[in-house]
Every structure is written in structure tokens, then in C-alpha cells.
């Protein structure tokens, strides 16, 4: 494998069923943190806060995998916070309008 001054090596990364050549390197900080290069995060669609499982492989490599969220509702938590109006109040108003329309329909039928 070819190396350059930064001691980066061309590696083959498996992504969506294809081998993609990727040149990247990082280092472990004094706090034990590792920065995943931006290009890698973008290709894997990993954003800030993505929880990753860490697995030590037999050959000394480390595998990172996104953790699956146990409860699907966690994916939706907070998704309505930026709406201009209160969705619960809108739902209640819609329900009340349906009740009133049903009452008017029943009064006409008698």
C-alpha cells in the first residue's frame, strides 16, 4: 500500500455493497477520543449524537456500528417542537369540529 507524509494508507471500506477506496487517518486524543473524518461521517450519514457500538476484531481492528434504537418512539421525540402552532391543540380543534358536524348531520336527519 502507498503511504504519504501523514502516514495515511489507502484502505478499502465496505459501503452499500461496494468497496470504496478511502484515504483517511485519525489519532486518539489524551482523553481517548477519536475523530471520525467528515467524509466518512457524511458517507455513512452519521450526525452528531449518533450512538455507535464498538467491537474489537480478532486482527486488532475496531469496528464501529450505529446502535439500533430500541424504541421507535425515540426517533420521533421532539420532532414537533419547531412547529408554529401546538399540534395537540390543532388535533383537539379538528376533533371538536368533527363532533359538531356530526351533531348537525344527526339533527337534519330527524
N, C-alpha and C positions, 0 to 999 in steps of 0.2 A: 504494500500500500504506500501511496505517496504521502509525504508529510511536508509541512511548511514551517516557517519560523514559530508559529504559535503552537506547534505540536498537535495540530488538528489532523485527523485522519478521515479519509473518505470511508463512510460506512454505508451499509445497506439497511434501510429502515422499512419495515413492512407497514404499508398503509393501504387500506381498502383493496386488499388482494393483489397489490402490485409492489414490487421492490422499487423504492425511490432513493436515489443516491442523495446523501445528506452530509454536508460538511459542517460540523459544529463541535464545540468543546465548551466546557464549563469547569468550575472548580468548587470545592467545598469550602465554605467560609469558616471562620473561627467559631461560629455558632452552630455549625453542622448543616447549614442551609446550602442548597444547590439551586442555581437559577437555570430554568429550562429556557433555552433560546427562543426568542419571539417567533421565529419562522416555524419552529417545531410546535409551539403552542397554537399558532394560527392553523397549521395543517390539521392538528388534532382537535381543533375547536375547544381548547381548554382555556377558560377565562379565569380571572381572579376568583378565588374561592372554590375552584373545582377540587373536590376531595379525591385523593389518589391513594390506592393501595400500593404498598411497596413489597416486592418479593425478591429475595436473593436467589439467583440462579446457581446451578451447580458449577458453572465455569467462572464464577466470581462476578458476573454481570448482575445488574439490578434491573428489574422490570417494574415499570410504573403503569398502573391501570386505573382508570376512573372507577370510583366506587359507585355501585348502583344504589340509588335512593330506595330505602325500604318501603317508604310510604309515598305513593304518588301524589298525595295532597301537599307534600313538602315542595314539589315542583311549582305548585300554584300559589303558595304562601306569598302574600304581598303583591301579587300581580295586578290587583285592582287599586292599589294605593294612589296612583297618579291620575286616576280618572277625575274629571272636573266635578262630577256630582257623586252623591252617595248611591252606589248600586243597590243597596238594600232598600233605601227609601224609594228608588225608582221601581223596584220589583213590587214593593208593597202598594204603590200608587197604581201600578198596572193591574195588580190583583183586585184592588178596590174597584177600578173601572170595569173589570170583568163581572164582578158581583153586581154592580149597578146595572150593567147592560143585561144581565140575566134576569134581574128583577123586572126591568122594563119589558122584556120579552114575555115573561110569565104574566104580567098584568094585561098585556094585549091579548093573550090567548084566552082569557077568561070571559 
